[in-house]
Amino acid sequence: MHTPAVEADLGWALGSVFRGYLRATGEALAGLPGGPRGYQVLTSAEQGEPSSQLALAHRLGVDRTVMTYLIDDLERSGLVERRPDPADRRARLLSATEAGRARLAEATEALRRAEDHVLAPLNPAERDQLRDLLRKLATEAPGENACRVVADVAALEGGSC
């Protein structure tokens, strides 16, 4: 059943695509500690400069207590390691292990297949354009940051981050 007024609503369209994305990526990342959040942490830990847990929590919009448990799970699985920050002995730096980099490569490929499924109606140029526009909205929206967005979404869903 098509309802043009609903289908023209941005919230409906975003929600519909997001639900499909969550289903597809949830299956792709089912074996990774923390699922999609674990993937984001592992990706960040693998990207060159080690990052502190607190900085990473802020950047990803994850509550710092949740971040601690998430990193604990990733560390127990041998995917990341914490090291003391030479510049601040109270802080811990996070980096990916060799096993973490290998698992990240597998997860990235699984995500690519999941994204291909979700974005199947779009041609490659449209997919790139959609990603570029979403990235712009996510990183340049005035007055927004990842922590605020996560808190707002969690409040709408009746949960917390």
C-alpha beads as a LAMMPS data file, in Angstrom:
LAMMPS data file: protein, C-alpha beads

161 atoms
160 bonds

1 atom types
1 bond types

-500.0 500.0 xlo xhi
-500.0 500.0 ylo yhi
-500.0 500.0 zlo zhi

Masses

1 110.0

Atoms # bond

1 1 1 0.000 0.000 0.000
2 1 1 1.402 3.382 -1.005
3 1 1 0.577 6.528 0.897
4 1 1 2.293 9.434 -0.875
5 1 1 1.895 11.852 2.031
6 1 1 3.645 9.469 4.424
7 1 1 6.286 8.503 1.868
8 1 1 7.101 12.199 1.369
9 1 1 7.788 12.597 5.110
10 1 1 11.513 12.781 5.887
11 1 1 11.072 11.143 9.309
12 1 1 9.236 8.171 7.853
13 1 1 11.842 7.710 5.100
14 1 1 14.791 7.992 7.497
15 1 1 13.141 5.611 9.961
16 1 1 12.324 3.053 7.311
17 1 1 15.844 3.036 5.872
18 1 1 17.393 3.056 9.360
19 1 1 15.347 0.058 10.524
20 1 1 16.410 -1.891 7.434
21 1 1 20.013 -0.858 8.008
22 1 1 19.893 -1.943 11.666
23 1 1 18.504 -5.350 10.734
24 1 1 21.086 -5.941 8.008
25 1 1 24.081 -4.675 9.962
26 1 1 22.975 -6.370 13.174
27 1 1 23.175 -9.704 11.391
28 1 1 26.517 -8.799 9.799
29 1 1 28.060 -7.847 13.159
30 1 1 26.339 -10.426 15.354
31 1 1 29.589 -12.142 16.370
32 1 1 31.450 -8.948 17.238
33 1 1 31.396 -7.853 20.897
34 1 1 29.175 -4.777 21.099
35 1 1 27.787 -5.250 17.583
36 1 1 27.674 -1.925 15.667
37 1 1 29.122 0.058 18.592
38 1 1 31.919 -2.478 18.925
39 1 1 32.620 -2.069 15.210
40 1 1 32.868 1.714 15.599
41 1 1 35.240 1.357 18.555
42 1 1 37.366 -1.217 16.748
43 1 1 37.482 0.958 13.623
44 1 1 38.584 3.954 15.689
45 1 1 41.178 1.876 17.566
46 1 1 42.629 0.640 14.277
47 1 1 42.938 4.115 12.733
48 1 1 46.526 5.148 13.434
49 1 1 46.844 7.358 16.548
50 1 1 45.736 5.614 19.722
51 1 1 42.835 7.396 21.387
52 1 1 41.802 7.729 25.015
53 1 1 38.585 6.008 26.074
54 1 1 36.995 9.311 27.080
55 1 1 37.841 11.030 23.790
56 1 1 36.514 8.049 21.881
57 1 1 33.299 7.988 23.927
58 1 1 32.699 11.660 23.142
59 1 1 33.475 11.249 19.447
60 1 1 31.161 8.239 19.056
61 1 1 28.382 9.525 21.307
62 1 1 28.623 6.624 23.756
63 1 1 28.172 7.056 27.494
64 1 1 31.590 6.717 29.155
65 1 1 30.406 3.921 31.460
66 1 1 28.975 1.999 28.497
67 1 1 32.249 2.642 26.657
68 1 1 34.217 1.060 29.518
69 1 1 32.136 -2.139 29.369
70 1 1 32.312 -2.198 25.588
71 1 1 36.095 -1.890 25.597
72 1 1 36.299 -4.529 28.353
73 1 1 34.422 -6.945 26.065
74 1 1 36.617 -6.112 23.067
75 1 1 39.753 -6.477 25.177
76 1 1 38.630 -9.853 26.607
77 1 1 38.130 -11.010 23.026
78 1 1 41.694 -9.975 22.201
79 1 1 40.618 -7.336 19.665
80 1 1 41.914 -4.182 21.404
81 1 1 44.421 -3.316 24.063
82 1 1 44.685 -0.476 26.550
83 1 1 48.009 1.147 27.360
84 1 1 48.856 3.942 29.767
85 1 1 49.060 7.347 28.070
86 1 1 52.661 8.556 28.455
87 1 1 51.385 12.153 28.547
88 1 1 48.750 11.464 31.239
89 1 1 49.176 8.371 33.392
90 1 1 45.507 8.544 34.470
91 1 1 44.368 8.038 30.878
92 1 1 44.426 4.826 28.860
93 1 1 45.086 4.714 25.131
94 1 1 43.205 2.240 22.979
95 1 1 44.627 0.444 19.972
96 1 1 43.623 -2.547 17.869
97 1 1 45.526 -5.819 18.152
98 1 1 46.544 -7.920 15.171
99 1 1 43.484 -10.119 15.822
100 1 1 41.383 -6.958 16.028
101 1 1 42.605 -5.749 12.652
102 1 1 41.826 -9.142 11.093
103 1 1 38.331 -9.210 12.666
104 1 1 37.766 -5.627 11.511
105 1 1 38.567 -6.599 7.915
106 1 1 35.990 -9.426 8.113
107 1 1 33.386 -7.156 9.712
108 1 1 33.992 -4.415 7.150
109 1 1 33.357 -6.856 4.313
110 1 1 30.184 -8.144 6.004
111 1 1 28.995 -4.552 6.450
112 1 1 29.712 -3.761 2.809
113 1 1 27.470 -6.652 1.762
114 1 1 24.742 -5.524 4.205
115 1 1 24.941 -1.954 2.910
116 1 1 24.769 -3.196 -0.682
117 1 1 21.549 -4.991 0.237
118 1 1 20.020 -1.905 1.909
119 1 1 21.119 0.435 -0.897
120 1 1 20.193 -1.971 -3.731
121 1 1 17.613 0.415 -5.279
122 1 1 20.334 3.060 -5.820
123 1 1 23.010 3.090 -8.498
124 1 1 26.657 3.576 -7.421
125 1 1 26.603 7.357 -8.001
126 1 1 23.403 7.706 -5.954
127 1 1 24.922 5.610 -3.155
128 1 1 27.974 7.878 -3.037
129 1 1 25.777 10.968 -3.084
130 1 1 23.601 9.640 -0.251
131 1 1 26.657 8.817 1.869
132 1 1 28.151 12.259 1.206
133 1 1 24.935 14.065 2.115
134 1 1 24.378 12.011 5.280
135 1 1 28.015 12.541 6.331
136 1 1 27.559 16.280 5.820
137 1 1 24.388 16.323 7.923
138 1 1 25.993 14.202 10.629
139 1 1 29.162 16.268 10.899
140 1 1 28.030 19.787 10.090
141 1 1 24.590 20.105 11.680
142 1 1 24.715 23.309 13.757
143 1 1 24.655 22.797 17.504
144 1 1 24.663 18.997 17.280
145 1 1 27.179 16.475 18.448
146 1 1 27.130 12.702 18.573
147 1 1 26.463 12.541 22.334
148 1 1 23.457 14.835 22.052
149 1 1 22.013 12.948 19.091
150 1 1 22.370 9.587 20.855
151 1 1 20.752 10.966 24.023
152 1 1 17.872 12.448 22.024
153 1 1 17.246 9.206 20.113
154 1 1 17.472 7.144 23.310
155 1 1 14.944 9.445 25.008
156 1 1 12.551 9.065 22.073
157 1 1 12.869 5.285 22.235
158 1 1 12.444 5.246 26.013
159 1 1 15.980 4.038 26.702
160 1 1 19.395 5.404 27.374
161 1 1 22.778 5.210 25.682

Bonds

1 1 1 2
2 1 2 3
3 1 3 4
4 1 4 5
5 1 5 6
6 1 6 7
7 1 7 8
8 1 8 9
9 1 9 10
10 1 10 11
11 1 11 12
12 1 12 13
13 1 13 14
14 1 14 15
15 1 15 16
16 1 16 17
17 1 17 18
18 1 18 19
19 1 19 20
20 1 20 21
21 1 21 22
22 1 22 23
23 1 23 24
24 1 24 25
25 1 25 26
26 1 26 27
27 1 27 28
28 1 28 29
29 1 29 30
30 1 30 31
31 1 31 32
32 1 32 33
33 1 33 34
34 1 34 35
35 1 35 36
36 1 36 37
37 1 37 38
38 1 38 39
39 1 39 40
40 1 40 41
41 1 41 42
42 1 42 43
43 1 43 44
44 1 44 45
45 1 45 46
46 1 46 47
47 1 47 48
48 1 48 49
49 1 49 50
50 1 50 51
51 1 51 52
52 1 52 53
53 1 53 54
54 1 54 55
55 1 55 56
56 1 56 57
57 1 57 58
58 1 58 59
59 1 59 60
60 1 60 61
61 1 61 62
62 1 62 63
63 1 63 64
64 1 64 65
65 1 65 66
66 1 66 67
67 1 67 68
68 1 68 69
69 1 69 70
70 1 70 71
71 1 71 72
72 1 72 73
73 1 73 74
74 1 74 75
75 1 75 76
76 1 76 77
77 1 77 78
78 1 78 79
79 1 79 80
80 1 80 81
81 1 81 82
82 1 82 83
83 1 83 84
84 1 84 85
85 1 85 86
86 1 86 87
87 1 87 88
88 1 88 89
89 1 89 90
90 1 90 91
91 1 91 92
92 1 92 93
93 1 93 94
94 1 94 95
95 1 95 96
96 1 96 97
97 1 97 98
98 1 98 99
99 1 99 100
100 1 100 101
101 1 101 102
102 1 102 103
103 1 103 104
104 1 104 105
105 1 105 106
106 1 106 107
107 1 107 108
108 1 108 109
109 1 109 110
110 1 110 111
111 1 111 112
112 1 112 113
113 1 113 114
114 1 114 115
115 1 115 116
116 1 116 117
117 1 117 118
118 1 118 119
119 1 119 120
120 1 120 121
121 1 121 122
122 1 122 123
123 1 123 124
124 1 124 125
125 1 125 126
126 1 126 127
127 1 127 128
128 1 128 129
129 1 129 130
130 1 130 131
131 1 131 132
132 1 132 133
133 1 133 134
134 1 134 135
135 1 135 136
136 1 136 137
137 1 137 138
138 1 138 139
139 1 139 140
140 1 140 141
141 1 141 142
142 1 142 143
143 1 143 144
144 1 144 145
145 1 145 146
146 1 146 147
147 1 147 148
148 1 148 149
149 1 149 150
150 1 150 151
151 1 151 152
152 1 152 153
153 1 153 154
154 1 154 155
155 1 155 156
156 1 156 157
157 1 157 158
158 1 158 159
159 1 159 160
160 1 160 161
